[in-house]
Amino acid sequence: MWNPIRVAEEVALLDNLTQGRLECGFGPGIGPFTFAAYGVSWDEKRKMAWEALRIIKGIWANSSYSYEGEYFKCKNVELGIPLVQQPHPPLWMPTRSRESLEEAASLGVSTIQWVPPRMKVIRAAFDHYRAAYQRAQPSGRKPHIGLMREIYVAETDRQARDEIKDHWIYFWQRRGGGRTYGGYGHENLTTMLDGERKKELIDIDHSIADGSFICGSPETVTRQIREIALQAGADTFLGEFAFGALEHHQVMNSLRLFTDQVMPELKKLEIDALNFPTAEARMVG
């Protein structure tokens, strides 16, 4: 739906506007209705995304680039805006299947998992990514392994829970039909969010307890993020601060508490995500 030449150019522009601070996330798309509107095949989205990424990286790496593939083709493309970061900005991609985990790891593309799957499924996926990376040993900067969570920080645990409960329920009532993961080991991990997991997520106390929702005082939030990072072997945390129907001042207060009191503590936590021991090894240890 988005021509890879245009993506390569606009990423280069953003890399310059941010003075080399850009990190770039790629995804094949999550809404079948969007693909239908554009007349693009939903079933072929993964192959299209990886072909587009190959073209984008090729444009960044060459003074003149040509490519003819199954979905895209280009001839003698010259990038008019030199990238600040070389060979290109850090790349991220969410991964839902063994194939995408292995492909991302073999290319040195960082990976991230969102909240719907239970932690044991996330951990299994990250272990698979780590193993694939160690086999491939791709050149370039080392990738990262990240966890994304909705997050709300207030002065106390009670205040955070009371202020956010209705927004958390509303969020999952709207998002509950989205995609998540089945049992790891299936050929394709993606299944519709089942009723049991949706019920768990809507239960705010359950979600906080199992690390699906980061919520509480700065001290509690720091502990929660440390725990899920060590459970998953992740070295990067991405927080979604605006969700549900939160008002702007609530989002900004949560963000201020996070940056002032949580971030300094998290910077002390060092995790070697790519060499993190497997779940089985940690249990034995």
N, C-alpha and C positions, 0 to 999 in steps of 0.2 A: 504493500500500500504506500510505501515511501521509497522513492528511488535512492539506491545506495550512494550515487554520486552526490546527491543533495545532502545526504546525511554526512558524508565525508567532509564536505565543504562547511556545513554548519557547525560540526564539531570542531573543526579547525578555527572557525571564527570564535566560538565560545572559549576555546583554549587560549586564544589571544586576549579576549575580553577579561578573562579571569586570571590572566598573567601566569598561566601554567598550573592553576589549582583545580582544573576540571578532572573529574572521574566520570566515566561514561558507562551507562548501563544499557545493555541490549536485551530485548525479549521478543519472542515470536508472536505475542498477542494472546489475550485471555478471553476475548468476547466473540463468540461465533456470530452474533448479530452484526458486528462491525464488518467481518469478512464477507458476509452475505451482501451487505450494502455496497461494498466495493467490487463484488463479483470475483473475490479471491477465494481459492480453495482452502478451507479450514484444515483439511487432512494433510495438506502439503506445507503447512506453515513452518514446521521445524526445518525442513530442507531449504525452504526459501530464506529463512533467517540466517542459516549458516552460510549459504551462498552469498547473501548480501554482505555478511561480515567479512568474508574472504575478499570481496571486491573493495570494501571500505579500507581494509588493511593494505591491500595492494595499491590503492590510490595514494595512501599516506606514505608508502615505502618507495615509490618510484616517481621519477620526474615525468614520465609519460607511461600511462597504463592502459592496456587493452585486455578484455576478457569476454568470452562467449560461453555462457553456461545454459542450464536448463530453463532458468527463469529470467535472468538478466544478461545484458551484454553492453559493453561500452568499448570505445575505440579512441586511443590516443588522448586519454584524459590527463590534464595537467592541473594539479592543485594550485590555485592562485594565492592561497593563504598559507604560508609555512607554519607548521605546528610549533608551539613553544616546547612541548614535552616530546622527547625523542626516545624510542621510535614513534610513540603515540601515547595519548593519555591512558592511565590505568583502565582496564576493561572489566566490567561485571556482567554476569548473566545468571538469572534464576534457573535452576535445573530441577526437572521433575522425573527424569527417567535415567536408567543406567547409561543409555546412549549419550544423553546430553551431559551427564556428569563426566563421562570419560572424554567426550570431545572438548568440553571446557577445560578440564585438567590438562589434556595433552597440548592445548594451545596456550596454557598459562593464563586463562581467563578466570578471574575471581568469581566465586559462587556465593549465593545467598539463599536462605530459606526463610519463609514467612511463618506465621503462627499456626495455621490450621492443623498440620500434622502433629501428632504427639512426639515428644522428645526422642523416644527410642527410634522412630522412623527418621527423624532429622539426623540423629547420630549415625545411623546405618548409612544414610546417604553421604554424609561427610566422610565417613571412613572409606567408602568406595571412591570418593573423589581423591582422598589422600593417597590411596593405593595406586590409582591411575596416574596421579602426578609423579609419584616416585618411579613408576615404570617408564614414563615418557621423558622426564627430566627436560622439559622445554627450556629453551634459552630465554633470556630477558629477565625482567624484574619478577620477583616471587609474587604469586597471587595471594589473595586473602580469602578467608572463609568467614562469612558474616551471618548474623541473625538479625532479623527485623521484627520489631514488636511495637504495638501500640503502647503508649506510655503516658502516665499522668502523675505528676508530682505535686504534692501540697505540703503544708507545714507539718501535718500529722497524718498517720495512717487513717484514722477515722474520718478526718476531713476529706482526704483524697477519695476514700471509698464512697462517702455520702454524696460528694459533688459529681462523681463520674458514673455512678451505677446506671442511671437511666440512659446516659449516652452510650455506655458499653452495650447494653441490651439493644438499643435502637440500631447501633452499628451492625450487630450480628443478625438482627432481623432483616436488615437490608442486604447484607453481604452473604447470608447463609446459604444461598444457592450456588455459591462460587465453587471453584475446584480446589481439591486438596489431594491427599495421598492415600492410597491403599496400603496393604502390607508390603514392606520392602522385600524384594525378591521376585515380585511379579515382573513380567516383561515390561509393562508400562505401569508406573506408580500412580498415575493420575486417575482418580475416580471422583464422582460427585460427593460432596460433603454429606456424610450419612447423618441420620437423625440423632444417633447417640453422641457423635462428636459435636454436633451443633448444640445439643442440650448441655454438654460440658462447657462449651465456650460461652453460652449465654449466662451460665451460672458464674457470676463475678468472683465469688469466693473460691470456686474450683479453679478458675482461670488464673487467679493470682497465685494460688498454692502450687500449681503445676508449671508455673513459669510461662504461661501463655499470654498473660497480661502483666505488664510492669506497672505497679501502682502502689503509692504510699508516700511516706516521708522521704527526704533525701537519704537518710541512713538505710531505710528499708529498700529503696530502689537500688542503691549501690550494692546491697547484699544480693538482691534478686538477679541483677545483671551478672555479678560475679558467678553466681550459681549456675545460670544457664550457659554462660561461656565455658565453664569447666565441664559441664555435662556434655556439651556438644563439641568441645574442642574448637571454639570459634575465637578469632582474634579481633573481630570488628562488630560493632553494634550500631544498627540504624534504628532510630526512634521515629515513629509517626505520632506527632504531638497533636495534630488537628484531626479529629474524627467525631463520629456521632453528630451532635449539633452544638458542640462546644462554642462558647462565645470567645471573641478575640482576646479579651483580657484574661480569661482562664487559660487559654493556650500560652499566652506570653508569660504568665506567672509560673506555669509549669516549666516552660523552657528556661526561664531565668533561674529557678531553683536547681534545675538540672545542670546548667552550665556553671553556676557558681559553686555548688556543693557536691555534685555527683561526679562530674567530669574529672576534677583534680584527683579524686580517689581512684577512679577507673584507670587513669594513666599509670598508676603504680602496678597494675596487673599486667604481667607479661606472659603471653601464651604463644608457643611455637606451634601454630595451627597445622602446618604441613607435616610436622613430625610428632604430632600428638599421639599418644598410645591409643590403640584400639579399645573399644568398650570392654572387650573380653580381657585384655591385658590389664586394664585399670581395675577390673573386678578381682582378678587374681592378686594384683598388687595390694 
